[in-house]
């Protein structure tokens, strides 16, 4: 029995002993805790890691992501939120830090941290997903955290963008060496958005995570938070916003975080290269549970669904490749945060089985069953078929 199963068993004994066999108002969490036990996944490596090995040099710096089997709270712990950094991890002096807004603007701006914090305060609870999150990493690169900051839109409008501006380029303090056509260059991390996207994305310049100053590894003192966009767009250690009449084509826009996918055009396969931007609609089976010994009831599959902020219309669940059946969705007060779902999957005969889910948003977009034409790991929202043993 794994540590997770032992811990669940203890929880179940306590709950059953207290007579708490049903918790109908707890939604997704209730199906885990109310006198139930986990059905083990057969596709989950026993020694799969959620922390980097070795000593943690900075708080949260060893986090590789979350174990969805244990996720019962509406949000994730900041210190468990996955870390992806492409260059160094700068330790910025807050007293001397400033944010510049320049380029093709009518009014160049410079803000201190105190000035950013004095602007109207906005809280955003956002589900982040790494653009490379996929079944190969057991979809651990996912989090839901409340970020606090000021409006990006208000800052950009205050700078008065020129009429010829195409993009906002967000420059981080982190930097590293790149080799381009045989020559070496020292480069800062940067990502860009079209000006309409930057103005309309409800993005914030965040200085807190769950009510505390940003951890160093998550971009202290200020980072960009763009609801509904893959994690790479949420630039950490932000130091400059440049409004530009030209397209920015740095490594992480033009060469990396580019999805390569084939499509059938007549008798040939045509390959496209597109930028990783908004999160594609997705659902995941997080766990399957059954009544604890001596208790009656059905097997239940539980999971999450999320996307780019378009509300989730429905989630369907499939067992052993059979008919798709609708799951029960929790309420969605915030379309930029994941929503929990549950589905009764009935009694199953002893032995191996499969369970899969697919989400639909209100525009009708759903998850593909097959991504074999995709040649890169980015933006993987394929249906994830889980293997269990009853």
C-alpha positions as CSV (number, residue, x, y, z in Angstrom):
1,X,0.0,0.0,0.0
2,X,1.4,3.4,-0.9
3,X,1.7,6.3,1.6
4,X,-1.2,8.0,-0.2
5,X,-3.4,5.0,0.3
6,X,-2.4,4.6,3.9
7,X,-3.1,8.2,4.6
8,X,-6.5,7.9,2.9
9,X,-7.3,4.8,4.9
10,X,-6.7,6.6,8.1
11,X,-8.9,9.5,7.0
12,X,-11.6,7.1,6.1
13,X,-11.5,5.2,9.4
14,X,-11.8,8.5,11.3
15,X,-14.7,9.7,9.2
16,X,-16.6,6.4,9.4
17,X,-16.0,6.1,13.1
18,X,-17.4,9.6,13.5
19,X,-20.5,8.6,11.5
20,X,-19.6,11.0,8.6
21,X,-20.4,8.7,5.7
22,X,-21.8,11.4,3.4
23,X,-20.8,14.9,2.8
24,X,-23.0,16.0,0.0
25,X,-22.1,19.7,0.1
26,X,-18.3,19.2,-0.2
27,X,-18.5,18.3,-3.9
28,X,-15.2,16.8,-5.3
29,X,-13.5,16.6,-1.9
30,X,-16.5,14.9,-0.3
31,X,-16.3,11.9,-2.6
32,X,-12.7,11.3,-1.5
33,X,-13.1,11.6,2.3
34,X,-16.6,10.3,3.1
35,X,-15.9,6.7,3.9
36,X,-14.2,5.9,0.7
37,X,-10.8,4.5,-0.5
38,X,-8.8,5.1,-3.6
39,X,-8.7,2.6,-6.4
40,X,-5.0,2.5,-7.4
41,X,-3.9,3.7,-10.8
42,X,-1.8,1.3,-12.7
43,X,-0.3,4.0,-14.9
44,X,1.3,6.0,-12.0
45,X,4.9,5.1,-11.4
46,X,5.4,4.2,-7.7
47,X,8.5,6.4,-7.4
48,X,7.2,9.4,-9.4
49,X,8.7,12.6,-8.0
50,X,6.9,15.9,-7.2
51,X,10.1,17.5,-5.7
52,X,13.5,17.9,-7.2
53,X,16.1,15.9,-5.2
54,X,18.6,17.6,-3.0
55,X,18.5,20.6,-0.6
56,X,16.0,23.4,-1.3
57,X,18.1,26.6,-1.7
58,X,15.1,28.9,-2.1
59,X,11.5,28.4,-0.6
60,X,9.5,26.4,-3.2
61,X,12.4,26.1,-5.5
62,X,12.3,22.3,-5.6
63,X,8.6,22.0,-6.6
64,X,8.0,20.0,-9.8
65,X,4.2,20.1,-9.5
66,X,1.2,18.6,-7.7
67,X,-0.2,15.1,-7.1
68,X,-3.7,15.3,-8.4
69,X,-4.7,12.3,-6.4
70,X,-4.3,14.4,-3.2
71,X,-5.9,17.6,-4.5
72,X,-9.1,18.2,-2.5
73,X,-8.8,21.9,-1.7
74,X,-10.0,24.6,-4.2
75,X,-6.5,25.9,-4.5
76,X,-2.9,24.6,-4.5
77,X,-0.2,25.5,-2.0
78,X,2.1,28.1,-3.4
79,X,5.2,26.2,-2.3
80,X,4.0,23.2,-4.3
81,X,3.4,25.2,-7.5
82,X,5.6,24.0,-10.3
83,X,8.7,26.0,-11.2
84,X,10.0,26.5,-14.7
85,X,12.8,28.9,-15.2
86,X,14.8,29.2,-18.5
87,X,17.8,31.2,-17.3
88,X,19.0,32.2,-13.9
89,X,16.8,32.9,-10.8
90,X,17.6,36.6,-10.1
91,X,17.3,37.8,-6.5
92,X,16.1,41.4,-7.0
93,X,16.5,44.2,-4.5
94,X,13.0,45.5,-3.9
95,X,14.2,48.9,-2.7
96,X,16.0,49.7,-6.0
97,X,13.7,47.7,-8.3
98,X,11.6,49.6,-10.9
99,X,9.3,48.8,-13.7
100,X,9.7,50.8,-16.9
101,X,7.0,51.2,-19.6
102,X,8.5,52.6,-22.7
103,X,8.9,52.2,-26.5
104,X,6.2,53.6,-28.8
105,X,4.3,55.4,-26.1
106,X,3.1,59.0,-25.6
107,X,4.1,58.9,-21.9
108,X,7.0,56.8,-20.7
109,X,6.5,55.5,-17.2
110,X,8.7,54.3,-14.3
111,X,7.2,52.7,-11.2
112,X,8.7,51.7,-7.9
113,X,7.4,48.7,-6.0
114,X,5.6,51.1,-3.6
115,X,3.9,52.9,-6.5
116,X,2.8,49.6,-8.0
117,X,1.4,48.5,-4.6
118,X,-0.5,51.9,-4.2
119,X,-2.5,51.3,-7.4
120,X,-6.0,49.8,-7.0
121,X,-5.6,46.2,-5.6
122,X,-6.9,43.3,-7.7
123,X,-7.1,39.6,-6.7
124,X,-7.1,37.0,-9.4
125,X,-7.5,33.3,-8.7
126,X,-6.0,31.6,-11.7
127,X,-5.3,28.1,-12.9
128,X,-1.8,28.0,-14.4
129,X,-0.7,25.2,-16.7
130,X,2.8,24.7,-18.1
131,X,2.7,24.6,-21.9
132,X,4.5,21.2,-21.7
133,X,2.1,19.6,-19.2
134,X,1.2,16.1,-20.4
135,X,0.7,12.5,-19.3
136,X,4.5,11.9,-19.4
137,X,4.8,14.1,-16.3
138,X,1.4,12.8,-14.9
139,X,0.0,16.3,-15.5
140,X,1.7,17.6,-12.3
141,X,2.6,21.0,-13.8
142,X,-0.6,22.6,-12.8
143,X,-1.7,25.0,-10.0
144,X,-4.4,27.3,-8.9
145,X,-3.3,30.2,-6.8
146,X,-4.7,33.7,-5.8
147,X,-2.4,36.4,-7.1
148,X,-2.7,40.1,-6.1
149,X,-1.5,43.1,-8.1
150,X,-2.6,46.0,-10.1
151,X,-4.3,46.2,-13.6
152,X,-2.0,45.8,-16.6
153,X,-4.6,47.5,-18.7
154,X,-4.6,50.7,-16.6
155,X,-0.8,50.9,-16.8
156,X,-0.7,50.5,-20.5
157,X,-3.5,53.0,-21.1
158,X,-1.7,55.5,-18.8
159,X,1.4,55.1,-21.1
160,X,-0.7,56.1,-24.1
161,X,0.3,53.5,-26.8
162,X,1.2,54.9,-30.2
163,X,-1.2,54.2,-33.1
164,X,1.4,52.0,-34.7
165,X,1.9,49.7,-31.7
166,X,1.4,46.0,-32.5
167,X,2.7,44.3,-29.4
168,X,3.6,44.6,-25.7
169,X,6.9,42.9,-24.9
170,X,7.4,41.9,-21.3
171,X,11.0,41.7,-20.3
172,X,12.2,39.7,-17.2
173,X,15.4,40.2,-15.2
174,X,16.5,36.6,-15.8
175,X,19.1,36.1,-18.5
176,X,21.3,33.6,-20.1
177,X,23.5,32.9,-23.1
178,X,22.0,32.0,-26.5
179,X,23.8,30.8,-29.6
180,X,22.2,32.0,-32.8
181,X,23.8,31.1,-36.2
182,X,27.1,30.5,-34.5
183,X,27.3,33.6,-32.5
184,X,26.7,33.9,-28.7
185,X,24.5,36.5,-27.2
186,X,23.4,37.4,-23.7
187,X,19.6,37.5,-23.7
188,X,16.9,38.4,-21.2
189,X,13.8,36.2,-21.0
190,X,10.9,37.9,-22.8
191,X,7.4,37.2,-24.1
192,X,5.1,39.3,-26.1
193,X,1.3,39.7,-26.6
194,X,-0.6,41.6,-29.2
195,X,-1.7,45.0,-27.9
196,X,-5.4,44.1,-28.0
197,X,-4.6,40.9,-26.1
198,X,-2.5,42.8,-23.5
199,X,-5.3,45.4,-23.0
200,X,-8.1,42.8,-22.9
201,X,-6.7,39.9,-21.0
202,X,-7.6,41.1,-17.4
203,X,-3.9,40.6,-16.7
204,X,-2.3,42.0,-13.5
205,X,1.2,43.0,-12.4
206,X,1.3,40.7,-9.4
207,X,3.3,41.3,-6.2
208,X,1.6,38.8,-3.9
209,X,0.7,35.1,-3.9
210,X,-2.0,34.0,-1.5
211,X,-1.6,37.2,0.5
212,X,2.1,37.0,0.9
213,X,4.9,38.7,-1.1
214,X,5.9,36.7,-4.2
215,X,8.4,34.0,-3.4
216,X,11.7,34.7,-5.2
217,X,11.2,31.6,-7.4
218,X,7.9,32.9,-8.5
219,X,9.1,36.3,-9.7
220,X,9.7,38.6,-6.7
221,X,9.1,41.5,-6.6
222,X,6.6,41.7,-9.5
223,X,5.5,39.2,-12.2
224,X,2.9,39.2,-15.0
225,X,-0.2,37.1,-14.5
226,X,-2.4,36.5,-17.5
227,X,-5.6,34.5,-16.7
228,X,-6.3,31.7,-19.2
229,X,-2.8,31.7,-20.8
230,X,-0.1,29.0,-20.5
231,X,2.5,29.6,-17.8
232,X,5.2,30.8,-20.1
233,X,3.3,34.0,-20.9
234,X,3.3,34.9,-17.2
235,X,6.7,36.5,-17.1
236,X,8.5,36.5,-13.8
237,X,10.9,39.1,-12.4
238,X,9.3,41.7,-14.6
239,X,11.4,44.8,-15.2
240,X,10.2,46.4,-18.4
241,X,7.2,46.6,-20.7
242,X,8.0,47.7,-24.2
243,X,5.3,48.8,-26.7
244,X,6.6,48.0,-30.1
245,X,5.4,48.5,-33.7
246,X,7.3,45.4,-34.7
247,X,6.8,41.7,-33.9
248,X,9.1,40.3,-31.2
249,X,10.7,37.0,-32.3
250,X,13.0,36.0,-29.4
251,X,13.7,32.4,-28.6
252,X,10.6,31.9,-26.5
253,X,8.3,33.4,-29.1
254,X,9.8,32.4,-32.4
255,X,11.9,29.3,-31.8
256,X,10.7,27.7,-28.5
257,X,7.2,27.3,-27.2
258,X,6.2,26.8,-30.8
259,X,3.7,24.0,-31.5
260,X,4.6,21.9,-34.6
261,X,1.6,20.0,-35.9
262,X,0.7,18.2,-39.1
263,X,-2.6,18.4,-40.9
264,X,-4.0,16.6,-43.9
265,X,-4.3,18.7,-47.0
266,X,-5.4,16.7,-49.9
267,X,-2.9,13.9,-50.4
268,X,-0.2,15.5,-48.4
269,X,0.6,16.4,-44.8
270,X,1.1,20.1,-44.2
271,X,3.0,21.2,-41.1
272,X,2.3,24.4,-39.1
273,X,4.1,26.2,-36.4
274,X,2.1,28.2,-34.0
275,X,2.8,30.1,-30.7
276,X,1.8,28.7,-27.3
277,X,-0.7,31.2,-26.0
278,X,-4.1,30.5,-24.5
279,X,-4.8,27.3,-22.5
280,X,-6.8,24.7,-24.5
281,X,-9.9,23.2,-23.0
282,X,-8.9,20.1,-20.9
283,X,-10.1,17.7,-18.2
284,X,-8.2,15.2,-16.1
285,X,-9.3,12.1,-14.2
286,X,-7.6,12.8,-10.8
287,X,-8.7,9.7,-8.9
288,X,-11.2,6.9,-8.7
289,X,-12.7,5.9,-5.4
290,X,-14.9,3.1,-4.0
291,X,-16.8,2.6,-0.8
292,X,-14.7,1.5,2.1
293,X,-15.1,-2.0,3.3
294,X,-18.6,-2.7,4.6
295,X,-20.1,0.4,3.0
296,X,-22.5,0.3,0.0
297,X,-22.2,2.6,-3.0
298,X,-20.8,3.0,-6.5
299,X,-17.3,3.6,-7.8
300,X,-16.7,7.3,-8.5
301,X,-14.3,9.0,-10.8
302,X,-13.3,12.6,-9.9
303,X,-11.3,15.2,-11.7
304,X,-10.9,18.8,-12.9
305,X,-11.6,20.8,-16.0
306,X,-10.3,24.1,-17.1
307,X,-9.3,26.2,-20.1
308,X,-8.8,29.8,-21.3
309,X,-11.6,31.3,-19.3
310,X,-14.5,30.2,-21.5
311,X,-16.9,28.4,-19.1
312,X,-16.9,24.6,-19.1
313,X,-20.2,23.4,-20.6
314,X,-19.9,19.8,-19.6
315,X,-17.5,16.9,-18.9
316,X,-18.1,13.3,-20.1
317,X,-16.7,10.2,-18.7
318,X,-16.0,6.9,-20.5
319,X,-15.2,3.5,-18.9
320,X,-13.5,0.7,-20.8
321,X,-14.0,2.5,-24.2
322,X,-17.7,2.4,-23.8
323,X,-20.4,5.1,-24.2
324,X,-19.6,8.6,-22.9
325,X,-21.8,9.7,-20.0
326,X,-22.1,13.1,-18.4
327,X,-20.3,13.9,-15.1
328,X,-21.6,16.3,-12.4
329,X,-19.9,19.7,-12.5
330,X,-19.3,21.8,-9.4
331,X,-20.3,25.5,-9.8
332,X,-18.0,27.8,-11.7
333,X,-18.0,31.2,-10.0
334,X,-14.6,31.8,-11.6
335,X,-14.1,30.6,-15.2
336,X,-10.3,31.2,-14.9
337,X,-10.0,28.6,-12.2
338,X,-10.4,24.8,-12.5
339,X,-13.8,23.3,-11.8
340,X,-14.2,19.9,-10.1
341,X,-16.4,17.2,-11.5
342,X,-17.5,13.7,-10.4
343,X,-19.2,10.7,-12.1
344,X,-20.6,7.5,-10.8
345,X,-19.0,4.7,-12.9
346,X,-21.0,1.8,-11.4
347,X,-19.7,-1.5,-10.1
348,X,-16.9,-2.9,-12.1
349,X,-15.7,-6.5,-12.2
350,X,-12.4,-7.3,-10.5
351,X,-9.5,-6.7,-12.8
352,X,-8.1,-4.0,-15.0
353,X,-10.2,-1.1,-16.5
354,X,-9.8,2.2,-18.1
355,X,-11.4,5.6,-17.3
356,X,-11.2,8.7,-19.5
357,X,-12.8,12.2,-19.5
358,X,-13.3,14.9,-22.0
359,X,-14.4,18.5,-21.4
360,X,-16.4,20.8,-23.6
361,X,-16.5,24.6,-23.2
362,X,-19.4,26.8,-24.2
363,X,-18.1,27.4,-27.7
364,X,-18.1,23.6,-28.4
365,X,-14.3,23.2,-28.2
366,X,-13.3,19.8,-26.8
367,X,-10.3,17.5,-26.3
368,X,-8.9,15.5,-29.2
369,X,-8.7,11.7,-28.9
370,X,-5.6,11.6,-31.0
371,X,-2.6,14.0,-31.1
372,X,-0.4,11.8,-33.3
373,X,0.0,14.6,-35.8
374,X,1.5,16.9,-33.2
375,X,5.3,16.8,-33.3
376,X,6.0,18.8,-30.1
377,X,5.0,18.4,-26.5
378,X,3.4,21.8,-26.2
379,X,-0.4,22.3,-25.6
380,X,-1.2,18.7,-25.0
381,X,-4.9,18.6,-24.2
382,X,-5.6,15.1,-25.5
383,X,-8.0,12.8,-23.7
384,X,-6.0,11.1,-20.9
385,X,-7.1,7.5,-20.5
386,X,-6.3,6.3,-17.0
387,X,-5.7,2.6,-16.1
388,X,-7.1,1.2,-12.8
389,X,-7.4,-2.2,-11.2
390,X,-10.5,-3.1,-9.2
